[in-house]
Amino acid sequence: MSGPHDLAFDPWDPAFLADPYPAYAELRARGRVVRYEPTDQWLVPHHADVSALLRDRRLGRTYQHRFSHEEFGRQAPPPEHEPFHTLNDHGMLDLEPPDHTRIRRLVSKAFTPRTVERLQPYVEDLANELVAGLVREGGGDLLADVAEPLPVAVIAEMLGIPEADRGQLRPWSAAICGMYELNPPEETAAEAVRASVEFSEYLRGLIAARRAEPGEDLISGLIAAHDEGDRLTEQEMISTAVLLLNAGHEATVNATVNGWWALFGNPGQLAALRADHSLVPTAIEELMRYDTPLQLFERWVLDDIEIDGTTIPRGAEIAMLFGSANHDPAVFADPGRLDLTRRDNPHISFSAGIHYCIGAPLARIELAASMTALLRQAPTLALAAEPSRKPNFVIRGLEGLSVGVR
């Protein structure tokens, strides 16, 4: 197994961030698991392994349901980071059964196919309205004008966050999500802590208001479930709301702008889509595979596992490379080619196993609504300026996407 010094994989290199897919091909050629010293992780680049490990109960998003930090050979987070970890560690994405099962069961009631279907007209109306504004202006920033406001408004509507307060949500979310990058600097941690405190205080106030005067929203529903005996602490309610907001728009925003950037770079595919809007459903799946919004998902090894003859010991951390898995030629024919008609497309952009994205059906409706609105109302949509890529690896996106409507 080779050391990191001779790997093309370098999550802090702008050239790698611009196009990580060749480095992934090299990683897959190295083997099924590669030790990466800079982050003290084992990288898993193949689709079959990532897919299996997402379902493997010997791995966990947390280890604290079974071990103390000391028993697990890990250091406790610094005390000054506590507000972030309190917020993060009580959300279902970072919990394991039985807590994960209990919270997910309650939240899943808000994401039943029927509930999501009922949201579809609201999502489509809002997408049409946002795109109409972009067209009236002759163009703008696709991220700020369409990609971002759509999913933020939808999840805020579901949670029952008043419109006047919604402007704070995206900055709080962006600050908190900075902590999901590899080895975040102290400045990023400080921003995440500040946002965690402010967001938690805001939600504490909103929960108190909904206790006094319940509505039809998800927060009111969680309070009602708690009162009926489904135990949910206030901290779990707060952490659940933050997780739903963060997860409920980050991936959709980035899938939208990454997708259109890919379409502009593949004019033949864009022309085919413009000529046949019935391609939208397969186009969405292919664009999420082609340039994956979440590139990496981490799990702790709770019991020793073996991958291809290599023992990964308890206490180690595994980094499953979704972007690499989605470009694995063992699963996808000609993976480097964008093919909007691709039918056999078992991408893992929404994860798998017990942590499969609960909002995947809603994300698909949002992506289809914005794409269809843009195809119908802005058939001449074109790139106006070369975009800058965000200097992030784990959550892959652009700083903006400047477009014009001729």
Backbone hydrogen bonds in HBPLUS format (Angstrom, degrees):
<---DONOR---> <-ACCEPTOR-->    atom                        ^
c    i                          cat <-CA-CA->   ^        H-A-AA   ^      H-
h    n   atom  resd res      DA  || num        DHA   H-A  angle D-A-AA Bond
n    s   type  num  typ     dist DA aas  dist angle  dist       angle   num
A0006-ASP N   A0003-GLY O   3.46 MM   3  6.31 163.5  2.49 118.8 121.7     1
A0007-LEU N   A0004-PRO O   3.04 MM   3  5.09 165.0  2.06 115.5 114.6     2
A0013-ASP N   A0010-ASP O   3.02 MM   3  5.56 173.1  2.03 128.0 129.5     3
A0016-PHE N   A0013-ASP O   2.95 MM   3  5.24 119.8  2.32 107.4 122.5     4
A0017-LEU N   A0013-ASP O   2.93 MM   4  6.26 162.3  1.96 158.3 164.2     5
A0018-ALA N   A0014-PRO O   2.90 MM   4  6.06 145.9  2.01 142.8 151.5     6
A0019-ASP N   A0015-ALA O   3.35 MM   4  6.61 148.8  2.45 138.5 145.0     7
A0019-ASP N   A0016-PHE O   3.11 MM   3  5.31 122.5  2.46  99.6 113.2     8
A0024-TYR N   A0020-PRO O   3.08 MM   4  6.41 146.0  2.20 148.7 159.2     9
A0025-ALA N   A0021-TYR O   3.12 MM   4  6.42 151.2  2.20 144.9 151.7    10
A0026-GLU N   A0022-PRO O   3.15 MM   4  6.54 151.9  2.24 144.7 151.7    11
A0027-LEU N   A0023-ALA O   2.95 MM   4  6.27 154.1  2.01 145.7 153.0    12
A0028-ARG N   A0024-TYR O   2.84 MM   4  6.16 163.1  1.87 157.8 161.2    13
A0029-ALA N   A0025-ALA O   3.06 MM   4  6.29 146.3  2.18 140.0 149.0    14
A0030-ARG N   A0026-GLU O   3.06 MM   4  6.36 133.0  2.29 140.0 152.7    15
A0030-ARG N   A0027-LEU O   2.97 MM   3  5.05 130.2  2.23  97.3 111.4    16
A0034-VAL N   A0043-LEU O   2.98 MM   9  5.11 155.8  2.04 140.7 148.6    17
A0043-LEU N   A0034-VAL O   2.76 MM   9  5.11 165.6  1.78 158.0 152.8    18
A0036-TYR N   A0041-GLN O   2.80 MM   5  5.40 166.8  1.82 175.3 171.0    19
A0041-GLN N   A0036-TYR O   3.20 MM   5  5.40 164.8  2.23 144.4 145.2    20
A0040-ASP N   A0037-GLU O   2.96 MM   3  4.70 146.1  2.08  99.4 110.3    21
A0042-TRP N   A0317-GLU O   2.95 MM 275  6.36 151.9  2.03 152.5 161.7    22
A0319-ALA N   A0042-TRP O   2.80 MM 277  5.90 171.7  1.81 150.5 151.9    23
A0044-VAL N   A0319-ALA O   2.98 MM 275  6.14 160.9  2.02 156.0 152.9    24
A0321-LEU N   A0044-VAL O   3.05 MM 277  5.98 175.7  2.05 154.8 156.1    25
A0050-VAL N   A0046-HIS O   2.96 MM   4  6.16 170.3  1.97 161.0 164.2    26
A0051-SER N   A0047-HIS O   2.86 MM   4  5.92 170.4  1.87 157.5 160.7    27
A0052-ALA N   A0048-ALA O   3.04 MM   4  6.15 155.0  2.11 139.7 146.6    28
A0053-LEU N   A0049-ASP O   2.82 MM   4  5.95 165.0  1.84 155.8 160.1    29
A0054-LEU N   A0050-VAL O   3.00 MM   4  6.13 147.3  2.11 149.6 157.0    30
A0055-ARG N   A0052-ALA O   3.08 MM   3  5.45 146.0  2.20 105.5 115.4    31
A0056-ASP N   A0053-LEU O   3.12 MM   3  4.76 157.7  2.17  97.2 104.2    32
A0059-LEU N   A0056-ASP O   3.15 MM   3  5.90 160.8  2.19 118.8 122.6    33
A0302-LEU N   A0058-ARG O   2.81 MM 244  5.39 148.9  1.91 152.9 161.7    34
A0060-GLY N   A0300-TRP O   2.88 MM 240  5.14 149.7  1.97 138.9 148.3    35
A0300-TRP N   A0060-GLY O   2.66 MM 240  5.14 173.1  1.66 161.9 159.3    36
A0066-ARG N   A0063-TYR O   2.97 MM   3  5.67 160.7  2.01 117.8 124.2    37
A0067-PHE N   A0063-TYR O   2.78 MM   4  5.78 159.1  1.82 157.5 164.1    38
A0072-PHE N   A0068-SER O   3.07 MM   4  6.22 145.6  2.19 145.9 154.9    39
A0074-ARG N   A0069-HIS O   2.86 MM   5  4.99 166.1  1.88 154.6 150.9    40
A0073-GLY N   A0070-GLU O   3.01 MM   3  5.07 156.4  2.06 103.6 111.2    41
A0081-HIS N   A0078-PRO O   2.89 MM   3  5.55 160.2  1.93 122.9 129.5    42
A0082-GLU N   A0079-PRO O   3.06 MM   3  5.27 164.0  2.09 112.6 116.9    43
A0084-PHE N   A0081-HIS O   3.03 MM   3  5.72 126.9  2.32 122.6 134.4    44
A0085-HIS N   A0081-HIS O   3.29 MM   4  6.57 162.9  2.32 150.4 155.4    45
A0086-THR N   A0082-GLU O   2.79 MM   4  5.94 162.5  1.82 167.2 171.5    46
A0087-LEU N   A0083-PRO O   3.18 MM   4  6.23 161.0  2.21 139.3 144.3    47
A0088-ASN N   A0084-PHE O   2.80 MM   4  6.00 169.0  1.81 157.2 160.7    48
A0089-ASP N   A0085-HIS O   2.75 MM   4  5.51 163.6  1.77 144.7 150.2    49
A0091-GLY N   A0088-ASN O   3.27 MM   3  5.67 167.6  2.29 114.3 116.6    50
A0094-ASP N   A0091-GLY O   3.04 MM   3  5.80 148.8  2.14 121.6 128.9    51
A0095-LEU N   A0092-MET O   3.28 MM   3  4.93 164.5  2.31 104.2 102.8    52
A0100-HIS N   A0096-GLU O   3.15 MM   4  4.92 172.8  2.15 110.2 111.1    53
A0102-ARG N   A0098-PRO O   3.05 MM   4  6.30 162.7  2.08 156.1 160.2    54
A0103-ILE N   A0099-ASP O   3.06 MM   4  6.29 172.0  2.06 160.0 161.0    55
A0104-ARG N   A0100-HIS O   2.86 MM   4  5.90 165.8  1.88 155.4 160.3    56
A0105-ARG N   A0101-THR O   2.97 MM   4  5.97 154.0  2.04 143.4 150.3    57
A0106-LEU N   A0102-ARG O   3.39 MM   4  6.66 153.2  2.46 140.4 146.2    58
A0107-VAL N   A0103-ILE O   2.98 MM   4  6.26 169.3  1.99 159.1 161.8    59
A0108-SER N   A0104-ARG O   2.79 MM   4  5.75 154.2  1.85 149.8 156.7    60
A0109-LYS N   A0106-LEU O   3.34 MM   3  5.81 152.1  2.42 106.4 113.6    61
A0110-ALA N   A0107-VAL O   2.88 MM   3  5.67 153.2  1.96 122.6 129.6    62
A0111-PHE N   A0108-SER O   2.96 MM   3  4.99 151.3  2.04 101.4 110.8    63
A0115-THR N   A0112-THR O   3.02 MM   3  5.23 112.8  2.49 103.2 118.9    64
A0116-VAL N   A0112-THR O   2.97 MM   4  6.25 169.6  1.98 166.8 169.4    65
A0117-GLU N   A0113-PRO O   2.86 MM   4  5.97 155.3  1.92 144.9 152.4    66
A0118-ARG N   A0114-ARG O   2.96 MM   4  6.20 151.4  2.04 145.2 152.7    67
A0119-LEU N   A0115-THR O   3.21 MM   4  6.56 134.0  2.43 139.1 150.8    68
A0119-LEU N   A0116-VAL O   3.06 MM   3  5.15 132.1  2.30  96.9 110.0    69
A0120-GLN N   A0117-GLU O   3.05 MM   3  5.23 144.7  2.18 102.7 113.1    70
A0122-TYR N   A0119-LEU O   3.01 MM   3  5.39 115.2  2.44 110.8 126.4    71
A0123-VAL N   A0119-LEU O   2.95 MM   4  6.19 162.6  1.99 159.7 165.5    72
A0124-GLU N   A0120-GLN O   2.87 MM   4  6.07 167.3  1.88 159.9 163.0    73
A0125-ASP N   A0121-PRO O   2.89 MM   4  5.99 161.4  1.92 148.5 153.8    74
A0126-LEU N   A0122-TYR O   3.01 MM   4  6.14 163.3  2.03 148.6 153.3    75
A0127-ALA N   A0123-VAL O   2.92 MM   4  6.11 160.0  1.96 149.5 155.5    76
A0128-ASN N   A0124-GLU O   2.96 MM   4  6.10 163.1  1.98 148.8 153.2    77
A0129-GLU N   A0125-ASP O   2.95 MM   4  6.15 153.2  2.02 145.5 153.3    78
A0130-LEU N   A0126-LEU O   2.91 MM   4  6.14 163.1  1.93 154.8 158.6    79
A0131-VAL N   A0127-ALA O   2.96 MM   4  6.13 166.1  1.98 153.1 157.0    80
A0132-ALA N   A0128-ASN O   2.89 MM   4  5.98 152.0  1.97 141.2 149.5    81
A0133-GLY N   A0129-GLU O   3.11 MM   4  6.38 150.9  2.20 143.4 150.3    82
A0134-LEU N   A0130-LEU O   3.12 MM   4  6.48 152.6  2.20 144.6 151.8    83
A0135-VAL N   A0131-VAL O   2.90 MM   4  6.18 159.2  1.95 154.1 159.5    84
A0136-ARG N   A0132-ALA O   2.90 MM   4  6.12 160.3  1.94 149.2 154.6    85
A0137-GLU N   A0133-GLY O   3.19 MM   4  6.41 149.1  2.29 143.0 150.1    86
A0139-GLY N   A0134-LEU O   2.97 MM   5  5.21 142.9  2.11 166.8 157.6    87
A0138-GLY N   A0135-VAL O   2.89 MM   3  4.99 151.8  1.97 104.4 113.8    88
A0405-VAL N   A0138-GLY O   2.99 MM 267  5.03 160.1  2.03 121.7 118.5    89
A0140-GLY N   A0403-VAL O   2.94 MM 263  5.52 152.5  2.01 142.9 150.1    90
A0403-VAL N   A0140-GLY O   2.80 MM 263  5.52 168.1  1.81 167.9 171.3    91
A0145-ASP N   A0141-ASP O   2.80 MM   4  5.74 160.7  1.84 165.0 171.1    92
A0142-LEU N   A0401-LEU O   2.80 MM 259  5.32 157.4  1.85 156.6 148.9    93
A0146-VAL N   A0142-LEU O   3.13 MM   4  5.42 146.5  2.25 123.7 130.4    94
A0147-ALA N   A0142-LEU O   2.85 MM   5  6.11 168.3  1.87 164.3 164.0    95
A0148-GLU N   A0143-LEU O   2.86 MM   5  5.65 153.4  1.93 162.4 159.9    96
A0150-LEU N   A0146-VAL O   3.37 MM   4  6.15 160.4  2.41 151.2 154.9    97
A0152-VAL N   A0148-GLU O   3.34 MM   4  6.31 163.1  2.37 160.7 165.2    98
A0153-ALA N   A0149-PRO O   3.02 MM   4  5.86 157.8  2.07 138.7 144.9    99
A0154-VAL N   A0150-LEU O   3.09 MM   4  6.33 157.2  2.14 150.3 157.0   100
A0155-ILE N   A0151-PRO O   3.01 MM   4  6.14 173.0  2.01 152.6 153.5   101
A0156-ALA N   A0152-VAL O   2.95 MM   4  5.97 154.9  2.01 145.3 153.3   102
A0157-GLU N   A0153-ALA O   2.84 MM   4  5.90 149.8  1.93 141.7 150.1   103
A0158-MET N   A0154-VAL O   2.99 MM   4  6.28 156.0  2.04 145.7 152.1   104
A0159-LEU N   A0155-ILE O   2.91 MM   4  6.13 154.9  1.98 145.5 152.1   105
A0160-GLY N   A0156-ALA O   2.86 MM   4  5.91 129.8  2.11 137.9 151.3   106
A0161-ILE N   A0156-ALA O   2.90 MM   5  5.09 162.2  1.93 149.0 150.5   107
A0160-GLY N   A0157-GLU O   3.22 MM   3  5.04 131.0  2.47  90.7 103.9   108
A0218-LEU N   A0158-MET O   2.79 MM  60  5.85 170.5  1.79 160.4 163.4   109
A0165-ASP N   A0162-PRO O   2.97 MM   3  5.59 150.2  2.06 117.2 125.6   110
A0166-ARG N   A0163-GLU O   3.15 MM   3  5.33 159.2  2.20 109.4 115.7   111
A0168-GLN N   A0165-ASP O   3.32 MM   3  6.18 160.1  2.36 121.7 125.8   112
A0169-LEU N   A0166-ARG O   3.12 MM   3  5.39 146.3  2.24 106.7 116.0   113
A0172-TRP N   A0168-GLN O   3.19 MM   4  6.34 166.7  2.21 156.7 160.8   114
A0173-SER N   A0169-LEU O   2.89 MM   4  6.05 166.0  1.91 155.7 160.3   115
A0174-ALA N   A0170-ARG O   2.85 MM   4  6.03 165.6  1.87 158.1 161.5   116
A0175-ALA N   A0171-PRO O   3.06 MM   4  6.21 160.5  2.10 148.5 153.1   117
A0176-ILE N   A0172-TRP O   3.02 MM   4  6.28 162.6  2.05 154.5 159.1   118
A0177-CYS N   A0173-SER O   2.86 MM   4  6.03 164.7  1.88 157.1 161.6   119
A0178-GLY N   A0175-ALA O   3.32 MM   3  5.36 143.0  2.47  95.7 105.9   120
A0179-MET N   A0176-ILE O   3.14 MM   3  5.95 160.8  2.17 120.4 124.8   121
A0180-TYR N   A0177-CYS O   3.00 MM   3  5.43 163.0  2.03 113.7 119.3   122
A0181-GLU N   A0178-GLY O   3.38 MM   3  5.87 167.8  2.40 110.8 114.0   123
A0188-THR N   A0185-PRO O   3.08 MM   3  5.41 123.0  2.42 105.1 118.3   124
A0189-ALA N   A0185-PRO O   3.14 MM   4  6.53 155.5  2.20 149.0 156.4   125
A0190-ALA N   A0186-GLU O   2.86 MM   4  6.14 156.6  1.91 150.7 156.7   126
A0191-GLU N   A0187-GLU O   3.08 MM   4  6.35 155.5  2.14 144.0 150.0   127
A0192-ALA N   A0188-THR O   2.94 MM   4  6.19 155.3  2.01 147.6 154.9   128
A0193-VAL N   A0189-ALA O   2.88 MM   4  6.13 154.2  1.95 151.5 158.2   129
A0194-ARG N   A0190-ALA O   3.01 MM   4  6.24 164.8  2.03 148.0 152.0   130
A0195-ALA N   A0191-GLU O   2.95 MM   4  6.17 166.7  1.97 151.5 155.0   131
A0196-SER N   A0192-ALA O   2.85 MM   4  5.97 150.4  1.94 142.1 151.0   132
A0197-VAL N   A0193-VAL O   2.98 MM   4  6.25 158.6  2.03 154.2 158.5   133
A0198-GLU N   A0194-ARG O   3.02 MM   4  6.30 171.6  2.03 155.1 157.1   134
A0199-PHE N   A0195-ALA O   2.84 MM   4  5.83 168.0  1.85 151.8 155.9   135
A0200-SER N   A0196-SER O   2.97 MM   4  5.88 157.8  2.02 139.4 146.4   136
A0201-GLU N   A0197-VAL O   2.96 MM   4  6.14 160.2  2.00 149.5 155.0   137
A0202-TYR N   A0198-GLU O   2.98 MM   4  6.18 157.8  2.03 146.7 153.1   138
A0203-LEU N   A0199-PHE O   2.95 MM   4  6.21 165.6  1.97 153.9 157.1   139
A0204-ARG N   A0200-SER O   2.87 MM   4  6.04 149.0  1.96 147.0 156.1   140
A0205-GLY N   A0201-GLU O   3.16 MM   4  6.40 155.2  2.23 145.5 150.7   141
A0206-LEU N   A0202-TYR O   3.00 MM   4  6.35 151.3  2.08 144.5 153.3   142
A0207-ILE N   A0203-LEU O   2.78 MM   4  5.97 159.0  1.83 152.0 156.6   143
A0208-ALA N   A0204-ARG O   3.09 MM   4  6.31 156.4  2.14 141.6 147.9   144
A0209-ALA N   A0205-GLY O   3.00 MM   4  6.28 152.7  2.08 144.0 151.5   145
A0210-ARG N   A0206-LEU O   2.90 MM   4  6.19 151.6  1.98 147.5 155.3   146
A0211-ARG N   A0207-ILE O   2.86 MM   4  6.09 142.5  2.00 146.2 156.7   147
A0212-ALA N   A0208-ALA O   3.16 MM   4  6.42 155.1  2.23 143.0 148.8   148
A0213-GLU N   A0209-ALA O   2.84 MM   4  6.04 148.6  1.94 140.8 150.8   149
A0221-GLY N   A0217-ASP O   3.04 MM   4  6.33 146.7  2.16 139.8 150.0   150
A0222-LEU N   A0218-LEU O   2.85 MM   4  6.18 148.0  1.95 151.4 159.3   151
A0223-ILE N   A0219-ILE O   3.04 MM   4  6.31 156.2  2.10 148.8 155.0   152
A0224-ALA N   A0220-SER O   2.94 MM   4  6.17 160.5  1.97 147.6 153.0   153
A0225-ALA N   A0221-GLY O   2.93 MM   4  6.12 155.2  1.99 143.6 150.4   154
A0226-HIS N   A0222-LEU O   3.00 MM   4  6.19 153.7  2.08 142.0 148.8   155
A0227-ASP N   A0223-ILE O   2.96 MM   4  6.27 158.3  2.01 150.9 156.7   156
A0228-GLU N   A0224-ALA O   2.97 MM   4  6.20 133.4  2.19 141.1 153.9   157
A0228-GLU N   A0225-ALA O   3.18 MM   3  5.07 129.5  2.45  90.3 103.9   158
A0230-ASP N   A0225-ALA O   2.92 MM   5  5.37 149.1  2.02 158.5 149.1   159
A0229-GLY N   A0226-HIS O   3.06 MM   3  5.34 162.1  2.10 109.3 113.4   160
A0237-MET N   A0233-THR O   2.98 MM   4  6.37 151.3  2.06 148.7 156.9   161
A0238-ILE N   A0234-GLU O   2.92 MM   4  6.22 162.5  1.95 154.1 158.4   162
A0239-SER N   A0235-GLN O   2.84 MM   4  6.03 171.2  1.85 154.7 157.3   163
A0240-THR N   A0236-GLU O   2.86 MM   4  5.85 151.7  1.94 140.8 148.9   164
A0241-ALA N   A0237-MET O   2.97 MM   4  6.17 160.7  2.01 149.5 154.2   165
A0242-VAL N   A0238-ILE O   3.03 MM   4  6.32 162.3  2.06 153.8 158.4   166
A0243-LEU N   A0239-SER O   2.91 MM   4  6.05 161.8  1.94 145.9 151.6   167
A0244-LEU N   A0240-THR O   2.89 MM   4  6.07 163.8  1.92 151.7 156.1   168
A0245-LEU N   A0241-ALA O   3.00 MM   4  6.22 152.4  2.08 143.9 151.5   169
A0246-ASN N   A0242-VAL O   2.84 MM   4  6.07 175.7  1.84 159.2 160.3   170
A0247-ALA N   A0243-LEU O   2.75 MM   4  5.74 162.6  1.78 156.9 160.8   171
A0248-GLY N   A0244-LEU O   2.73 MM   4  5.12 129.6  1.98 120.7 135.5   172
A0249-HIS N   A0246-ASN O   3.43 MM   3  5.84 164.1  2.46 105.0 109.5   173
A0250-GLU N   A0246-ASN O   3.00 MM   4  5.83 162.1  2.03 154.9 160.7   174
A0253-VAL N   A0249-HIS O   2.83 MM   4  5.88 170.1  1.84 165.2 166.9   175
A0254-ASN N   A0250-GLU O   3.06 MM   4  6.27 171.7  2.06 153.4 155.8   176
A0255-ALA N   A0251-ALA O   2.76 MM   4  5.83 152.2  1.83 145.1 153.9   177
A0256-THR N   A0252-THR O   3.00 MM   4  6.07 150.7  2.08 143.2 150.2   178
A0257-VAL N   A0253-VAL O   3.16 MM   4  6.55 168.7  2.17 155.9 156.6   179
A0258-ASN N   A0254-ASN O   2.83 MM   4  5.71 159.1  1.87 146.8 154.0   180
A0259-GLY N   A0255-ALA O   2.93 MM   4  5.60 144.8  2.06 126.9 137.3   181
A0260-TRP N   A0256-THR O   3.01 MM   4  6.28 162.6  2.04 149.9 153.4   182
A0261-TRP N   A0257-VAL O   2.98 MM   4  6.02 156.9  2.04 145.8 152.6   183
A0262-ALA N   A0258-ASN O   2.95 MM   4  6.15 150.4  2.03 142.1 150.2   184
A0263-LEU N   A0259-GLY O   2.89 MM   4  6.21 151.4  1.97 145.4 154.0   185
A0264-PHE N   A0260-TRP O   2.87 MM   4  6.10 159.8  1.91 149.9 154.3   186
A0265-GLY N   A0261-TRP O   3.15 MM   4  6.34 139.0  2.32 135.4 146.2   187
A0265-GLY N   A0262-ALA O   3.13 MM   3  5.03 124.1  2.46  91.2 105.8   188
A0266-ASN N   A0263-LEU O   3.00 MM   3  4.98 152.0  2.08 100.5 109.5   189
A0269-GLN N   A0266-ASN O   2.97 MM   3  5.56 124.2  2.29 117.5 130.2   190
A0270-LEU N   A0266-ASN O   3.10 MM   4  6.40 157.6  2.15 150.9 157.8   191
A0271-ALA N   A0267-PRO O   2.88 MM   4  6.01 156.8  1.93 145.3 151.2   192
A0272-ALA N   A0268-GLY O   3.08 MM   4  6.29 152.3  2.16 139.5 146.9   193
A0273-LEU N   A0269-GLN O   2.99 MM   4  6.26 152.2  2.07 146.1 153.4   194
A0274-ARG N   A0270-LEU O   2.90 MM   4  6.18 157.9  1.95 150.8 156.9   195
A0275-ALA N   A0271-ALA O   2.98 MM   4  6.16 142.2  2.13 141.3 151.5   196
A0276-ASP N   A0272-ALA O   3.06 MM   4  6.19 127.9  2.34 135.5 148.6   197
A0276-ASP N   A0273-LEU O   3.17 MM   3  5.08 134.5  2.39  93.2 105.7   198
A0279-LEU N   A0276-ASP O   3.13 MM   3  6.04 165.8  2.16 123.0 126.0   199
A0280-VAL N   A0277-HIS O   3.10 MM   3  5.67 169.5  2.11 118.7 121.2   200
A0283-ALA N   A0279-LEU O   2.79 MM   4  5.81 155.3  1.85 163.6 170.6   201
A0284-ILE N   A0280-VAL O   2.95 MM   4  6.12 157.8  2.00 159.4 162.3   202
A0285-GLU N   A0281-PRO O   3.41 MM   4  6.72 164.4  2.43 144.7 147.6   203
A0286-GLU N   A0282-THR O   2.96 MM   4  6.13 162.1  1.99 149.4 154.8   204
A0287-LEU N   A0283-ALA O   2.83 MM   4  6.00 160.3  1.86 154.4 159.6   205
A0288-MET N   A0284-ILE O   3.05 MM   4  6.21 154.1  2.11 147.5 154.2   206
A0289-ARG N   A0285-GLU O   3.06 MM   4  6.31 141.3  2.22 140.0 150.6   207
A0290-TYR N   A0286-GLU O   2.76 MM   4  5.88 164.5  1.78 153.8 158.6   208
A0291-ASP N   A0287-LEU O   3.21 MM   4  6.20 168.6  2.22 145.1 146.5   209
A0396-ARG N   A0293-PRO O   2.77 MM 103  4.96 153.0  1.84 150.0 154.2   210
A0295-GLN N   A0394-VAL O   2.79 MM  99  5.02 161.7  1.82 154.8 156.8   211
A0322-PHE N   A0295-GLN O   2.79 MM  27  4.97 118.4  2.17 122.1 134.7   212
A0323-GLY N   A0295-GLN O   3.41 MM  28  4.79 161.8  2.45 116.8 118.3   213
A0297-PHE N   A0320-MET O   2.97 MM  23  5.22 149.2  2.07 139.8 149.7   214
A0320-MET N   A0297-PHE O   2.91 MM  23  5.22 164.1  1.94 153.4 149.5   215
A0299-ARG N   A0318-ILE O   2.99 MM  19  5.32 153.7  2.06 149.4 156.2   216
A0318-ILE N   A0299-ARG O   2.82 MM  19  5.32 173.2  1.82 168.8 169.3   217
A0301-VAL N   A0316-ALA O   2.93 MM  15  5.43 161.4  1.97 160.7 157.6   218
A0315-GLY N   A0301-VAL O   2.89 MM  14  5.56 161.6  1.93 156.3 156.1   219
A0305-ILE N   A0312-ILE O   3.06 MM   7  5.35 163.3  2.09 148.4 152.6   220
A0312-ILE N   A0305-ILE O   2.73 MM   7  5.35 166.1  1.75 157.8 162.8   221
A0307-ILE N   A0310-THR O   2.84 MM   3  5.20 162.2  1.87 149.2 150.6   222
A0310-THR N   A0307-ILE O   2.93 MM   3  5.20 164.0  1.95 116.4 120.9   223
A0316-ALA N   A0313-PRO O   3.07 MM   3  5.82 154.4  2.13 143.4 144.9   224
A0325-ALA N   A0321-LEU O   2.92 MM   4  6.20 165.9  1.94 155.8 160.2   225
A0326-ASN N   A0322-PHE O   2.89 MM   4  6.05 152.8  1.97 151.3 158.0   226
A0327-HIS N   A0324-SER O   2.93 MM   3  5.17 156.5  1.99 108.4 116.1   227
A0328-ASP N   A0325-ALA O   3.30 MM   3  5.17 158.8  2.35 110.4 108.3   228
A0331-VAL N   A0328-ASP O   2.97 MM   3  5.70 163.7  2.00 121.9 127.1   229
A0332-PHE N   A0328-ASP O   2.95 MM   4  6.06 167.1  1.96 155.2 159.4   230
A0337-ARG N   A0334-ASP O   3.03 MM   3  5.77 166.0  2.05 126.3 130.0   231
A0342-ARG N   A0339-ASP O   3.00 MM   3  5.46 163.6  2.03 120.5 122.6   232
A0345-ASN N   A0343-ARG O   3.04 MM   2  5.66 115.4  2.47 112.0  95.2   233
A0351-SER N   A0348-ILE O   2.96 MM   3  4.96 160.4  2.00 112.8 114.0   234
A0357-CYS N   A0350-PHE O   2.94 MM   7  5.25 168.9  1.96 159.7 161.7   235
A0356-TYR N   A0353-GLY O   3.09 MM   3  5.46 156.1  2.14 120.1 119.0   236
A0360-ALA N   A0357-CYS O   3.26 MM   3  5.41 166.4  2.28 111.7 111.9   237
A0362-LEU N   A0359-GLY O   3.05 MM   3  5.29 117.3  2.46 105.5 120.8   238
A0363-ALA N   A0359-GLY O   2.87 MM   4  6.12 161.5  1.91 161.4 167.7   239
A0364-ARG N   A0360-ALA O   2.99 MM   4  6.21 157.7  2.04 153.8 158.9   240
A0365-ILE N   A0361-PRO O   3.17 MM   4  6.43 151.3  2.26 139.1 146.3   241
A0366-GLU N   A0362-LEU O   2.96 MM   4  6.28 158.9  2.00 153.8 159.5   242
A0367-LEU N   A0363-ALA O   2.88 MM   4  6.10 165.8  1.90 154.7 158.4   243
A0368-ALA N   A0364-ARG O   2.93 MM   4  6.02 159.1  1.97 145.1 151.2   244
A0369-ALA N   A0365-ILE O   2.89 MM   4  6.00 153.6  1.96 144.1 151.8   245
A0370-SER N   A0366-GLU O   3.03 MM   4  6.28 167.4  2.04 155.7 157.3   246
A0371-MET N   A0367-LEU O   3.03 MM   4  6.06 161.7  2.07 145.0 150.9   247
A0372-THR N   A0368-ALA O   2.90 MM   4  5.88 164.9  1.93 146.9 151.7   248
A0373-ALA N   A0369-ALA O   3.02 MM   4  6.09 158.9  2.07 143.1 149.3   249
A0374-LEU N   A0370-SER O   2.99 MM   4  6.13 156.9  2.05 145.6 151.6   250
A0375-LEU N   A0371-MET O   2.91 MM   4  6.14 159.5  1.95 151.2 157.2   251
A0376-ARG N   A0372-THR O   2.96 MM   4  6.11 157.2  2.01 148.8 154.6   252
A0377-GLN N   A0373-ALA O   2.86 MM   4  5.84 167.4  1.88 149.6 153.9   253
A0378-ALA N   A0374-LEU O   2.84 MM   4  5.04 144.7  1.97 129.2 138.8   254
A0381-LEU N   A0378-ALA O   3.01 MM   3  5.28 160.5  2.05 121.0 120.4   255
A0382-ALA N   A0404-GLY O   2.94 MM  22  5.36 153.6  2.01 154.1 160.9   256
A0404-GLY N   A0382-ALA O   2.82 MM  22  5.36 157.9  1.87 152.3 159.7   257
A0384-ALA N   A0402-SER O   2.77 MM  18  5.28 171.9  1.77 137.2 135.0   258
A0399-GLU N   A0388-SER O   2.81 MM  11  5.59 174.5  1.82 159.5 160.8   259
A0390-LYS N   A0397-GLY O   3.06 MM   7  5.79 163.2  2.09 131.5 136.4   260
